[in-house]
Amino acid sequence: MASLARFRTAVPRRVSLQPFARTIQTAADSTQLQQDASHSEPFSVKLHEDSFRGYRTDTPSLDVDVTKEDMLKWYRQMNLIRRMEQAADALYKQKLIRGFCHLAIGQEAVSVGMESATTFDDNIISSYRTHPFVVLRGGTVKGLIGELLGRVCGVSKGKGGSMHVFTEAFQGGHGIVGAQVPLGAGLAFSEQYLGRKNATFAMYGDGASNQGQVFESFNMAKLWNLPCVFVCENNKYGMGTSAERSSMNTEYYKRGDLIPGIQVNGMDIIAVHQATKWAKEWVTSDKGPLLVEFVTYRYGGHSMSDPGTTYRTREEIQKIRSTQDPIRGLQRYITEWGLATEDDLKAIDKEAKAEVEAAVEEAKASPFPDEKELWTDIYAAGYEPPFMRGREREEVHHF
């Protein structure tokens, strides 16, 4: 180990050849109002000039039209999601949730921003930090919490848990690191084959970015010109390893070789909305695949078993919370642009808190699945085999 330590110290640090290159802006409140905000009509705002960076392509326009209705809707959704994730945190610590549980606190702008620019006809498939998409794409807080608790009311009937959550408009929720990316490419192939003008968003984290199947998916998507947006949700840490320690190239939007890419401020919901809208237009215009990297940050550990402070300082986390929080950024836009008062927003917060508390109680009252349910939902209805073996030779179930 001593010789290994000496070897490590002898390896020179990588030195940037572009010390004055501009970096992506990650403030949550850097968008500027371009005209008086309207309470009934769309109005124009301008994103910070460093909200996007491009690779082999131009970047989305910095001028964005938004509405009061949308801004308040995003605020409600982001608050509801954070309250829901905080409730999951508390239930896990009470030992009511068992197993793996990965929370998205701090990353709310990505899920809500993406949802705002897509429809339920578009495909979104992701890994396991995906609780928000359940609620945003047809599910309920009760259904999500129920699934975490392993109850019948859960979106996967209490049999999937935190990492395997689905709705009719959300393709999951997958536990194997990077394995959802080729599935996403397959969904995009299906859309192309059937002649439908829908976008597919195949999401993965910076921790999965070095998986071989991710690059294989890039190759096939470009070879067949698939309408697939590969989305890297870069929250700076893959489990307990920083991006710089695991990846030679941390500009994930440039990793597609001949596939164009954009890097996006993932802490500003308006930037996420604009980038997602632009990306959808790209792939549905027969331009082929696209890489999108959302630069964001998770406040908690990788999972509930990770305190999140052994590989980064508490000061780092607190600095992001206090200066770049996506909900506070949106709150500032709403109040400073005169769309709502602080009391109005407090009322929204209160409603979200009450909805989550009620959903938790309803989910806790739901029963656990019966043992016979172990044999169901393994195959699609009508495709079951005549029988299936269980854990032992004598344990056989006939369909």
C-alpha positions as MATLAB code, in Angstrom:
seq = 'MASLARFRTAVPRRVSLQPFARTIQTAADSTQLQQDASHSEPFSVKLHEDSFRGYRTDTPSLDVDVTKEDMLKWYRQMNLIRRMEQAADALYKQKLIRGFCHLAIGQEAVSVGMESATTFDDNIISSYRTHPFVVLRGGTVKGLIGELLGRVCGVSKGKGGSMHVFTEAFQGGHGIVGAQVPLGAGLAFSEQYLGRKNATFAMYGDGASNQGQVFESFNMAKLWNLPCVFVCENNKYGMGTSAERSSMNTEYYKRGDLIPGIQVNGMDIIAVHQATKWAKEWVTSDKGPLLVEFVTYRYGGHSMSDPGTTYRTREEIQKIRSTQDPIRGLQRYITEWGLATEDDLKAIDKEAKAEVEAAVEEAKASPFPDEKELWTDIYAAGYEPPFMRGREREEVHHF';
ca = [
       0.000    0.000    0.000;
       2.886    2.330    0.730;
       4.289    1.799   -2.746;
       0.829    2.434   -4.199;
       0.622    5.674   -2.236;
       4.019    6.740   -3.612;
       2.811    5.909   -7.102;
      -0.285    8.038   -6.661;
       1.681   11.046   -5.514;
       4.005   10.651   -8.474;
       1.176   10.852  -11.005;
       0.906   14.440  -12.220;
      -2.445   16.174  -11.939;
      -4.213   16.950  -15.163;
      -3.686   20.567  -16.111;
      -6.278   22.314  -18.212;
      -4.916   23.605  -21.516;
      -7.693   26.206  -21.560;
      -7.389   28.065  -18.247;
      -9.657   30.843  -19.442;
     -12.397   28.663  -20.920;
     -15.865   29.625  -19.731;
     -17.686   27.159  -17.519;
     -21.369   26.364  -17.207;
     -23.419   28.621  -14.963;
     -25.086   26.677  -12.131;
     -26.862   29.459  -10.246;
     -30.574   28.833   -9.797;
     -31.629   32.475  -10.155;
     -29.533   34.063  -12.917;
     -32.344   34.467  -15.463;
     -33.331   38.076  -16.163;
     -36.746   39.539  -16.879;
     -36.863   41.145  -20.354;
     -40.249   42.859  -20.059;
     -42.928   43.390  -17.464;
     -44.216   40.052  -16.247;
     -47.789   39.407  -17.311;
     -50.328   37.613  -15.148;
     -52.320   36.419  -18.163;
     -50.005   36.278  -21.201;
     -46.570   34.750  -21.891;
     -43.663   37.079  -21.184;
     -40.016   37.010  -22.175;
     -37.017   36.268  -19.958;
     -33.354   35.834  -20.817;
     -31.162   33.059  -19.452;
     -27.603   33.709  -18.312;
     -25.177   33.612  -21.237;
     -23.396   30.594  -19.736;
     -26.532   28.498  -19.218;
     -25.581   26.257  -22.150;
     -22.466   24.909  -23.816;
     -22.485   23.079  -27.130;
     -20.506   20.338  -28.824;
     -20.803   19.945  -32.611;
     -23.973   22.049  -32.502;
     -25.385   25.439  -31.649;
     -27.088   25.826  -28.285;
     -30.710   26.654  -27.411;
     -31.823   30.263  -27.470;
     -31.318   32.224  -24.276;
     -34.635   34.014  -24.834;
     -37.511   32.069  -23.310;
     -41.232   32.740  -23.070;
     -42.806   31.698  -19.770;
     -46.169   32.187  -18.093;
     -47.285   32.851  -14.543;
     -49.348   29.666  -14.670;
     -46.306   27.571  -15.575;
     -44.058   29.186  -12.983;
     -46.527   28.528  -10.163;
     -47.162   24.996  -11.404;
     -43.401   24.270  -11.373;
     -43.144   25.691   -7.867;
     -45.980   23.439   -6.633;
     -44.444   20.372   -8.246;
     -40.940   21.031   -6.952;
     -42.179   21.610   -3.413;
     -44.360   18.501   -3.513;
     -41.438   16.391   -4.710;
     -39.078   17.692   -2.053;
     -41.643   17.139    0.698;
     -42.213   13.625   -0.612;
     -38.501   12.813   -0.626;
     -38.097   14.257    2.859;
     -40.953   12.029    4.011;
     -39.198    9.023    2.474;
     -36.048   10.000    4.359;
     -37.963   10.051    7.649;
     -39.730    6.746    6.953;
     -36.428    5.075    6.150;
     -34.927    6.285    9.405;
     -37.983    4.885   11.194;
     -37.156    1.528    9.517;
     -40.493    1.503    7.720;
     -38.698    1.603    4.364;
     -36.117   -1.127    3.860;
     -33.510   -1.888    1.238;
     -32.144    0.611   -1.251;
     -33.547    4.127   -1.364;
     -32.048    6.926   -3.461;
     -33.415   10.438   -3.014;
     -33.348   13.350   -5.467;
     -33.364   16.249   -3.001;
     -31.559   19.145   -4.703;
     -32.198   17.858   -8.225;
     -35.866   18.829   -8.532;
     -35.306   21.273  -11.398;
     -34.237   18.430  -13.695;
     -37.330   16.257  -13.341;
     -39.859   19.098  -13.249;
     -38.121   20.990  -16.054;
     -38.027   17.909  -18.283;
     -41.660   17.091  -17.588;
     -42.690   20.653  -18.484;
     -41.394   20.277  -22.049;
     -42.577   16.732  -22.809;
     -45.866   14.896  -23.169;
     -46.975   11.484  -21.950;
     -46.434   10.207  -25.516;
     -42.691   10.789  -25.087;
     -40.620    8.129  -23.352;
     -38.566    8.756  -20.227;
     -36.501    5.913  -18.811;
     -33.977    6.278  -16.019;
     -32.020    4.554  -13.291;
     -33.008    4.465   -9.628;
     -33.053    8.104   -8.454;
     -36.420    8.537  -10.101;
     -39.136    9.010   -7.491;
     -40.133   12.442   -8.924;
     -41.046   11.063  -12.347;
     -43.651    8.739  -10.838;
     -45.633   11.689   -9.482;
     -45.012   13.872  -12.538;
     -46.019   11.257  -15.101;
     -49.335    9.845  -13.999;
     -48.645    8.451  -10.534;
     -49.447    9.768   -7.068;
     -47.544   10.502   -3.890;
     -49.513    7.720   -2.195;
     -48.529    5.278   -4.934;
     -44.864    6.170   -4.648;
     -44.719    6.106   -0.840;
     -46.758    2.898   -0.822;
     -44.202    1.275   -3.106;
     -41.333    2.339   -0.857;
     -43.203    0.803    2.078;
     -43.884   -2.402    0.131;
     -47.668   -2.007    0.263;
     -50.413   -3.066   -2.141;
     -51.212    0.557   -3.026;
     -47.712    1.030   -4.468;
     -47.219    1.782   -8.160;
     -45.564   -1.636   -8.570;
     -48.034   -3.270   -6.172;
     -45.488   -3.230   -3.378;
     -43.170   -5.654   -5.154;
     -40.681   -3.338   -6.856;
     -39.427   -1.015   -4.153;
     -37.580    2.251   -4.631;
     -35.589    1.224   -7.700;
     -38.401   -0.341   -9.737;
     -41.174    2.208  -10.107;
     -43.196    2.649  -13.293;
     -46.284    4.362  -14.673;
     -47.954    4.159  -18.072;
     -45.951    7.244  -19.082;
     -42.702    6.481  -17.245;
     -40.669    3.465  -18.286;
     -38.785    3.111  -14.990;
     -36.931    2.904  -12.512;
     -34.002    0.408  -13.150;
     -31.543   -0.962  -10.607;
     -28.618   -2.085  -12.789;
     -26.211    0.795  -13.361;
     -26.399    1.933  -16.995;
     -28.639   -0.936  -18.135;
     -31.578    1.367  -18.860;
     -29.627    3.237  -21.556;
     -29.787    0.485  -24.214;
     -33.435   -0.020  -23.255;
     -33.949    3.657  -23.996;
     -32.271    3.241  -27.373;
     -34.692    0.384  -28.008;
     -37.664    2.585  -27.142;
     -36.365    5.181  -29.592;
     -35.986    2.491  -32.252;
     -39.595    1.495  -31.665;
     -40.772    5.081  -32.192;
     -38.775    5.304  -35.411;
     -39.963    1.911  -36.662;
     -43.604    2.776  -36.027;
     -43.227    6.207  -37.644;
     -44.221    8.163  -34.547;
     -42.795   11.626  -33.865;
     -42.103   11.102  -30.179;
     -38.878   11.698  -28.287;
     -37.170    9.216  -25.990;
     -35.090   10.446  -23.056;
     -32.658    7.793  -21.805;
     -31.320    9.062  -18.486;
     -28.241    8.002  -16.559;
     -25.903    9.538  -13.994;
     -22.270   10.560  -14.146;
     -21.523    7.400  -12.180;
     -22.888    5.259  -15.049;
     -21.205    7.262  -17.783;
     -18.232    4.890  -18.074;
     -20.357    1.771  -18.581;
     -19.655   -0.013  -21.855;
     -23.315   -0.453  -22.706;
     -23.760    3.321  -22.640;
     -21.203    3.760  -25.434;
     -22.647    0.804  -27.336;
     -26.019    2.552  -27.215;
     -24.448    5.771  -28.508;
     -23.001    3.865  -31.456;
     -26.233    2.139  -32.412;
     -28.281    5.306  -31.998;
     -25.998    7.272  -34.305;
     -25.690    4.415  -36.780;
     -29.479    4.155  -37.094;
     -30.223    7.869  -36.539;
     -32.540    7.114  -33.627;
     -34.708    9.861  -32.035;
     -33.029    9.401  -28.654;
     -31.885   12.070  -26.188;
     -29.220   10.598  -23.928;
     -29.472   12.562  -20.677;
     -26.575   12.569  -18.216;
     -27.788   13.840  -14.852;
     -24.417   14.954  -13.497;
     -24.724   15.493   -9.742;
     -20.917   15.529   -9.366;
     -20.569   12.230   -7.466;
     -20.972    8.596   -8.516;
     -21.721    7.012   -5.150;
     -18.779    8.307   -3.089;
     -16.431    9.085   -5.973;
     -16.176   12.532   -7.515;
     -16.435   12.801  -11.279;
     -12.834   13.994  -11.497;
     -11.557   10.837   -9.805;
     -13.500    8.437  -12.015;
     -13.550   10.046  -15.462;
     -10.776   11.358  -17.688;
     -13.326   13.468  -19.548;
     -15.883   15.047  -17.212;
     -17.559   16.997  -20.014;
     -20.140   14.287  -20.471;
     -21.979   16.079  -23.260;
     -18.884   15.621  -25.451;
     -18.666   11.855  -25.009;
     -20.860   10.854  -27.942;
     -18.073   11.090  -30.549;
     -20.079   12.118  -33.618;
     -23.259   12.717  -31.616;
     -23.785   16.436  -30.869;
     -24.324   17.462  -27.275;
     -25.215   20.334  -24.975;
     -24.372   21.013  -21.349;
     -27.091   22.696  -19.303;
     -27.456   24.505  -15.994;
     -29.498   21.868  -14.177;
     -30.208   24.085  -11.163;
     -32.307   26.652  -13.077;
     -35.645   25.164  -14.056;
     -36.109   27.639  -16.902;
     -32.819   26.491  -18.458;
     -33.846   22.837  -18.066;
     -37.237   23.542  -19.646;
     -35.655   25.339  -22.596;
     -33.011   22.653  -23.145;
     -35.549   19.826  -23.014;
     -37.873   21.593  -25.440;
     -34.936   22.152  -27.809;
     -33.744   18.556  -27.472;
     -37.209   17.183  -28.240;
     -37.439   19.339  -31.356;
     -33.984   18.087  -32.400;
     -34.740   14.355  -32.276;
     -38.280   14.653  -33.680;
     -36.896   16.576  -36.676;
     -34.928   13.533  -37.886;
     -31.580   14.970  -36.805;
     -30.619   11.804  -34.976;
     -29.557   11.326  -31.351;
     -28.386   14.040  -28.965;
     -26.487   14.120  -25.674;
     -27.706   16.440  -22.916;
     -25.808   16.902  -19.660;
     -27.653   18.546  -16.783;
     -25.175   19.820  -14.198;
     -26.913   19.521  -10.835;
     -26.205   18.516   -7.229;
     -27.621   16.078   -4.699;
     -27.794   17.249   -1.096;
     -27.935   13.828    0.511;
     -25.778   10.766    0.147;
     -25.863    8.367   -2.766;
     -28.440    6.312   -0.888;
     -29.886    6.317    2.595;
     -26.983    4.186    3.827;
     -24.511    6.886    2.758;
     -24.157    9.937    5.036;
     -22.713   11.845    2.089;
     -20.076   13.645    4.126;
     -17.082   11.284    4.009;
     -16.038   12.295    0.489;
     -17.126   15.950    0.534;
     -17.327   18.585    3.219;
     -20.434   19.781    4.995;
     -19.386   23.292    3.972;
     -19.598   22.316    0.295;
     -23.120   20.970    0.706;
     -24.265   23.967    2.731;
     -22.846   26.394    0.191;
     -24.863   24.811   -2.623;
     -27.997   24.717   -0.460;
     -27.708   28.373    0.456;
     -26.662   29.796   -2.920;
     -27.889   27.491   -5.691;
     -31.035   25.773   -4.440;
     -33.418   25.267   -7.400;
     -36.595   25.880   -5.394;
     -35.269   29.068   -3.823;
     -34.184   30.245   -7.257;
     -37.673   29.770   -8.669;
     -39.150   31.385   -5.558;
     -37.022   34.455   -6.191;
     -38.201   34.691   -9.796;
     -41.848   34.483   -8.762;
     -41.671   37.100   -6.021;
     -39.286   39.551   -7.701;
     -41.221   39.437  -10.955;
     -44.472   40.115   -9.079;
     -46.193   36.846   -9.986;
     -47.106   35.958   -6.392;
     -46.386   37.100   -2.861;
     -44.371   35.255   -0.249;
     -47.634   34.486    1.559;
     -48.995   32.918   -1.631;
     -45.933   30.671   -1.856;
     -46.152   29.760    1.817;
     -49.711   28.606    1.182;
     -48.448   26.389   -1.649;
     -45.773   24.958    0.677;
     -48.432   24.242    3.283;
     -50.643   22.454    0.753;
     -47.726   20.289   -0.392;
     -46.867   19.372    3.185;
     -50.477   18.419    3.936;
     -50.782   16.342    0.748;
     -47.641   14.370    1.521;
     -48.613   13.800    5.162;
     -52.027   12.508    4.109;
     -50.475   10.256    1.446;
     -48.042    8.785    3.978;
     -50.845    7.871    6.369;
     -52.924    6.300    3.594;
     -49.937    4.323    2.349;
     -49.114    3.074    5.841;
     -52.707    1.852    6.191;
     -52.450   -0.204    3.006;
     -51.741   -3.940    3.520;
     -48.668   -5.860    2.427;
     -49.088   -8.062   -0.668;
     -50.317  -11.595   -0.070;
     -47.717  -14.341   -0.524;
     -49.547  -15.648   -3.601;
     -48.676  -12.367   -5.331;
     -45.083  -13.610   -5.582;
     -46.224  -15.567   -8.644;
     -47.999  -12.702  -10.403;
     -46.740   -9.935  -12.708;
     -43.730  -11.993  -13.785;
     -45.040  -12.311  -17.338;
     -47.390  -10.088  -19.296;
     -50.979  -11.280  -19.173;
     -51.533  -14.051  -21.707;
     -47.844  -14.928  -21.996;
     -47.394  -17.026  -18.855;
     -45.805  -20.483  -19.164;
     -47.802  -23.537  -18.030;
     -45.954  -23.607  -14.713;
     -43.041  -22.031  -12.877;
     -40.624  -23.418  -10.316;
     -39.964  -21.643   -7.075;
     -37.043  -21.705   -4.680;
     -37.095  -25.485   -4.307;
     -37.841  -28.339   -6.682;
     -41.124  -29.168   -4.940;
     -42.292  -25.542   -5.059;
     -44.201  -25.299   -8.345;
     -46.872  -22.827   -9.365;
     -49.296  -23.623  -12.212;
     -50.689  -20.635  -14.097;
];
